[in-house]
Amino acid sequence: MTLITQRMTLAEFLDYDDGSEISYELENGELIAMPAESEINRRIAMLLLIHLSQLGIASERLTLKTEIVVIGSRASVRVPDLMLLSEDGALALEGAKRSTILPEMPPPLLVVEVVSPGQEKRDYRYKRSEYAARGIAEYWIIDPAAERVTVLTWDEGLYEEQTYGKGELIQSSAVEGLALNVDRLLSGS
């Protein structure tokens, strides 16, 4: 849902505070209220976070709900469900007043979106091109309703797509040792 008719700049968005607990994204200058997270989406993100942590990835490199400024026709800020930062990316965020990855900061190594009902076009289409423009090494689209996981891997300026369904093992090229069964991931347990 778009909240204001006047388009915002990135600086205006970063200064925006309506005093509510509502989470917002900025899409081509438009302030968009994010729907409340479903329990399955939250569980999937947490399962993946725990799995990445068990691989020995430092906690400062793992982040939930951190904003990332993406490249669009106007100012856009996305809030992925989970990101894995490079060591340089984690250092760039250290001490920041707001958990936002700015354009001059290194891109995350991995961005994960868990698709919410009605948000399919945003996750599969718009965010795909925005994350590609940032040069993010790997982008996972986890779709509980469709029972599939799409892994987009950055290769020579474009994303190569691999789709995994029930009973298959997802393998990451960006994160050594990351391999998960689709059924387990989609169950969130």
Secondary structure, 3 states (H helix, E strand, C coil): CECCCCCCCHHHHHHCCCCCCCCEEEECCEEEECCCCCHHHHHHHHHHHHHHHHCCCCHHHEECCCEEEECCCCCEEECCCEEECCHHHHHHHCCCCCCEECCCCCCCCEEEEECCCCCHHHHHHHHHHHHHHCCCCEEEEEECCCCEEEEEEEECCEEEEEEEECCCEEECCCCCCCEEEHHHHHHCC
